[in-house]
Each structure stands twice: as structure tokens, then as C-alpha cells.
Amino acid sequence: MTASGNLPVSGDVYLVPLTRCDSRDYARFYLATHSSLVGSGQAQPGQARELDASTRLSWIQSDVMAGDALGYAIRRKGRAGLFGEVVVSGLRGPSDPEIEYSLEPTERGKGIATESVGAVIQQVFQTSDVEGVVFEIGTGNDPSKKVAKSSGARPVRAATGGERFETWRVARG
């Protein structure tokens, strides 16, 4: 399965396959997003580097071309560059694929993640035979829990002991 066309989200927001994304544009987004994660304690200093961005984009594009992932850049009409991404990986694996997403800090809290994630999950169910999609969400990440819940996901595994993530799952149908 490969993402070949744009997906409308709402208003002036739309999704573009990451296979058509410019590496410099992606690096700018990645550095802006992951630098904010370092400041919030969700990533370690040094993790957000241009090399990391290039490696990540290449990995996503390769997995998409192999049919094991879907990846989209979130864009807005009239604005240069991307300001978010939604990636589903593990489409050909033995278990449910995992969805991940991120937005630049200035775009958070506007419902864009909820709408973008919903559009990509719908695309996954329309173009594959997977039975569910999972979210791995940090225990204190209430905004992501809200996105997952709005997408129809329910918690299926709580973080225990020293774990930092809990699992949510949205099922087909």
C-alpha cells in the first residue's frame, strides 16, 4: 500500500504523502518540533538534529514504498512547508500497526491532529486489511489521549511499574 494522493482534512488543511516531501522542508519541521520536545522533557538534548531528520524521512519513505507504512505531511493552503506529520508503521507486521503524529507547537490545540489522524486511520482501513491501529501514548500526554479517544481508540494497556507509555487501540468498524 502506498499513499499516492493528497487527503483533504478540513478547511485549508490537507495531507501530502511524505514520499513527495522535500528533505530540507522536512528537516525544518522536524527540528522545530523535536526542539520543543527537548524543552518539554519528551526528548533528550541532541536528538533533534538535521541528520536525524534526514534519516527519519528516508526510513519513512522506504517503508511506504515497501508497503509497510503510510506517511503524510500536514500542510495548509497558502502556507509554505509542512507543519505536522502522521505516520502509520507496521502495516505488514503480525500485530496492529502503530500511528504516530506531531505538530509544530504553534499548531497544537486547534483540532488539526484529531482531524489528520482520523483521516489517516480511515485511509488505512480503506486500503488494507488490518483490524486495528494502536497509539503508544506517554502517561502524562493528555492531549494525545484526547486525539486517540476522538479517533475512536480506547485504552488497552496501562503503563505499569516504571513504564512511560500506555497503549490505545482503534478497531476497524
C-alpha positions as MATLAB code, in Angstrom:
seq = 'MTASGNLPVSGDVYLVPLTRCDSRDYARFYLATHSSLVGSGQAQPGQARELDASTRLSWIQSDVMAGDALGYAIRRKGRAGLFGEVVVSGLRGPSDPEIEYSLEPTERGKGIATESVGAVIQQVFQTSDVEGVVFEIGTGNDPSKKVAKSSGARPVRAATGGERFETWRVARG';
ca = [
       0.000    0.000    0.000;
       1.379    3.406   -0.895;
      -0.006    6.872   -0.378;
      -0.309    8.381   -3.818;
      -2.585   11.389   -3.473;
      -3.404   14.227   -1.145;
      -6.028   13.717    1.549;
      -8.313   16.608    2.465;
      -8.649   17.224    6.199;
     -10.756   20.325    6.741;
     -10.854   23.916    5.630;
      -7.412   24.815    4.308;
      -5.593   21.834    5.886;
      -4.635   18.820    3.785;
      -2.251   15.849    3.890;
       0.504   15.195    1.340;
       2.335   11.855    1.089;
       5.760   12.085    2.738;
       7.154   10.350   -0.340;
       6.698   13.717   -2.074;
       8.226   15.766    0.738;
      11.391   17.834    0.278;
      14.103   16.766    2.743;
      15.012   20.369    3.678;
      11.359   21.191    4.324;
      11.039   18.076    6.483;
      14.254   18.906    8.379;
      12.938   22.387    9.224;
       9.710   20.901   10.585;
      11.489   18.086   12.427;
      13.967   20.408   14.129;
      11.212   22.826   15.183;
       9.040   20.039   16.545;
      11.717   17.988   18.251;
      13.447   21.005   19.770;
      10.188   21.722   21.583;
      10.085   18.102   22.748;
      13.542   18.550   24.282;
      12.282   21.619   26.152;
       9.268   19.703   27.448;
      11.362   16.735   28.568;
       9.865   14.353   25.954;
      13.183   14.053   24.083;
      16.832   14.248   25.056;
      19.170   17.090   24.007;
      20.991   16.178   20.802;
      18.157   14.033   19.479;
      16.842   16.763   17.211;
      19.485   17.127   14.531;
      19.276   17.559   10.801;
      20.875   14.137   10.272;
      18.139   12.592   12.411;
      15.526   14.313   10.240;
      17.081   13.058    7.013;
      17.376    9.519    8.385;
      13.796    9.528    9.642;
      12.378   10.808    6.348;
      14.374    8.215    4.373;
      13.155    5.462    6.694;
       9.516    6.528    6.324;
       9.772    6.875    2.548;
      11.421    3.452    2.249;
       8.743    1.786    4.402;
       5.973    3.487    2.434;
       7.442    2.277   -0.852;
       7.695   -1.268    0.595;
       4.030   -1.143    1.599;
       4.732   -1.285    5.335;
       3.813    2.308    6.202;
       1.728    5.327    5.319;
       3.200    8.746    5.951;
       1.702   12.182    5.414;
       2.874   15.739    5.838;
       0.269   18.130    7.224;
       0.087   21.317    5.155;
      -2.085   24.399    4.883;
      -3.089   26.108    1.643;
      -1.267   29.398    1.289;
       1.488   28.454    3.744;
       4.902   27.232    2.658;
       6.145   23.983    4.101;
       4.684   21.353    6.342;
       3.744   21.887    9.975;
       2.962   18.335   11.014;
       3.103   14.669   10.143;
       1.099   11.481   10.614;
       2.836    8.123   10.141;
       1.417    4.609   10.431;
       4.098    1.914   10.517;
       3.995   -1.865   10.658;
       1.190   -2.374    8.142;
       2.616   -5.731    7.045;
       3.548   -6.939   10.519;
       1.925   -9.657   12.578;
       0.331   -7.183   15.001;
      -1.617   -3.947   14.698;
       0.301   -1.087   13.066;
       1.232    1.917   15.196;
       0.251    5.511   14.449;
       2.328    8.487   15.481;
       1.937   12.159   14.761;
       3.370   15.522   15.640;
       2.600   19.170   15.046;
       4.612   22.317   15.422;
       3.821   23.860   18.824;
       2.002   26.856   17.287;
      -0.473   24.494   15.574;
      -1.416   22.406   18.614;
      -4.784   22.651   20.329;
      -6.689   23.525   17.142;
      -8.136   20.086   16.330;
      -5.717   19.570   13.438;
      -4.142   16.430   14.926;
      -7.551   14.911   15.630;
      -8.767   15.530   12.075;
      -5.490   14.460   10.431;
      -5.171   11.279   12.478;
      -8.808   10.425   11.747;
      -8.264   10.878    8.004;
      -5.175    8.654    8.013;
      -6.858    5.929   10.092;
      -9.765    5.959    7.633;
      -7.255    5.644    4.767;
      -5.567    2.682    6.498;
      -8.868    0.843    6.937;
      -9.939    1.571    3.347;
      -6.682    0.392    1.770;
      -5.549   -2.514    3.967;
      -6.928   -5.468    5.856;
      -5.580   -4.530    9.292;
      -8.074   -4.958   12.116;
      -6.824   -2.132   14.332;
      -4.328    0.687   14.784;
      -2.506    1.358   18.059;
      -1.252    4.523   19.720;
       1.643    4.404   22.212;
       0.983    7.452   24.393;
       3.116    8.915   27.158;
       1.389    8.594   30.521;
       1.152   12.363   31.039;
       0.277   13.273   27.453;
      -3.389   14.174   27.901;
      -3.698   15.983   24.534;
      -2.643   12.790   22.708;
      -5.090   10.744   24.766;
      -7.799   13.162   23.637;
      -6.748   12.712   19.974;
      -6.802    8.926   20.368;
     -10.211    8.962   22.060;
     -11.628   11.287   19.375;
     -10.349    8.830   16.759;
     -12.347    6.025   18.360;
      -9.427    4.458   20.245;
      -9.752    3.016   23.722;
      -7.034    2.235   26.263;
      -5.996   -1.417   26.071;
      -2.855   -1.475   28.227;
      -1.998    0.863   31.058;
       1.563    1.790   31.928;
       2.729   -0.299   34.864;
       5.721   -0.008   37.152;
       8.246    2.320   35.574;
       6.751    2.268   32.089;
       6.217    5.651   30.475;
       3.707    4.664   27.794;
       0.227    3.223   27.631;
      -1.401    1.597   24.601;
      -4.643    2.733   22.992;
      -6.311    0.931   20.061;
      -8.902    1.846   17.454;
     -10.605   -1.135   15.818;
     -11.942   -1.454   12.302;
     -15.661   -0.762   12.026;
];
